[in-house]
Amino acid sequence: MSKVVLKAQDLDGFLTASDKASLERMDAQYRQAMVSFNILSTASTEGERRREEKHLIGLYNEMGSVMQEICQGERGIQVYSFVAPQESHGEASRLIAKLRDVRTGRQEFVYYIQRAYELLFISPSAPLDFRPPAPSVPTRTTSSSRRR
């Protein structure tokens, strides 16, 4: 697989004013987080460390909210953890681990692929039924059955 490296100039003409504002907002929060990491790494007291950890967690929560806002505004982007119910996140994580594990057998792999499909594309309220439809029985009559 080829590696593609883009520069900021490569996006010129493609980003809207709204896109640029979102990027600037995220960049500002990211810079705040980097400052917070520096403070955290040089904290001299336990209280200072705890205070900075809380601040850093708050920053990352804000960044997550901004990312959700950005993705909600884009129809072509769907982030599973933003659109799926919180209750299914653990199952999705275990499922991904099974699919990545080279020791997962073929039949088990197929099962996990089906389950991933269900999680991604089937409404949680929709009943899951993997039974194949009943075979249809041909009802046309043949010339030999008409003679009887």
N, C-alpha and C positions, 0 to 999 in steps of 0.2 A: 504494500500500500504506500503510495506516494505521500510525502509530507507537504502540506500546503501552509505557507506562512504568509499572513496578511499584515499589512501595515495600516495605520490609521488613514493614510492617504487613499488606500484602496477602497475605502467606504465613502469617499467624497461623492456627492451626488445621489447617494442611496439613503442617507439618513435624513429624517424629517427634523423640524425644529423640536418636536416633542421627543424624538429619539435622543437628540443631543442633550436636551434638558434632563432626561432620565439618566443618561450616562454621566452627566456632570453631578447629579444628585448622588448617584452610587459612588462615584469617584471621591466626592467629599466625605462620605461616610467611611469609605475604605481608608482614606488618609487619617481620619480620626481613630480608626481601629489600629492602624500602624503606630500612631503616637501612644495609644493606650497600651499596646504590647511593649513599647519601649519603657513606659512608666512601670508596667508590671514586672519587667525583667530587672529593674533597678530598685524596686520597692525595698525599703529598709525595715519597715514594720509590718506586722501581720495585719493590722487595721488598714494600712495603706494598700496592701495587696488585695484584701477582701473588697475594699471600696472600688478599686480599679477593675477587679474581676466582674463585679456587678455592672459597672459602667460598660465594660466590653460585651457582656452578655446582652445588655440593652441595645448596644449598637448593632449587634448581629441580628437581634429580633427586628429592629427597624429595617435593616437591609433586607431581611426576608419578606417583610411587609411590602417594601418598595418593589422587590422582584415579583411578588404576587400581583401587584397593581400593573406592572409593566406587562406581564404575561396575560393578564385578563383583557388587556386592551388589544392584544394580538390574536386574531382568530387562528393563525397558522401555528401557534405555539401552545402545546398542552404539556404541563409538567405534572406528572402523576401525583406527587405529594401535595400539590396545590389543589387538585380537583377531586382527589379520592378522600373518602372519609378517614379520619384519623385512626379509627379502629382497624382498618385494613393495612396500615403501614407496616406493622410487624409481620404480618403474613407475607406481604410483598417482599420484605427484606429476606425472610427465610427462603422464599421461592427463588429469588435471584441467586442466593448462595447455592441452592441445589442445582440450578441451571449452570452455574459457573464451575461446579465441582466435576472434575474429570472422572471421578469414581461413580457418578450417577449413571445407572444402567439405562439402556435404551427405553424400556417400557416405562420406567420411572420418569425419564426425561420427557417422554411423550405426555405423560400425565401432568407434569409441571408446566409444559407448554400450554396444554388445555386450560389449566388453572390460571395461567398468566393471561390468556385470552379472555377468560371470564372476568378477571379483575379489571382488565382494561376496557373491554367493550360491552359487557353485559351489565345492565342496570342491576344494582343490588336488590331491588325489589322484584326483579323478574325471576320466575321459577327456572331452575336449571334442569334441563332434561336432555340427556345425551342418548336416549334410546332412538334407534333409527326408526323412521316411519314404517308402518306396517306395509308389506308389499301389496300392491294392488292386484286383484285377481281379474284376469281378462274375462269379460262377459259376452264377447261376441260369439255368435253361433257359427258352427261350421256346417258344411253341406251334409256331413254324415250324421250330425245330431238332428237335423231337420227331418231326415227320412224315418226316424224311429217313430 
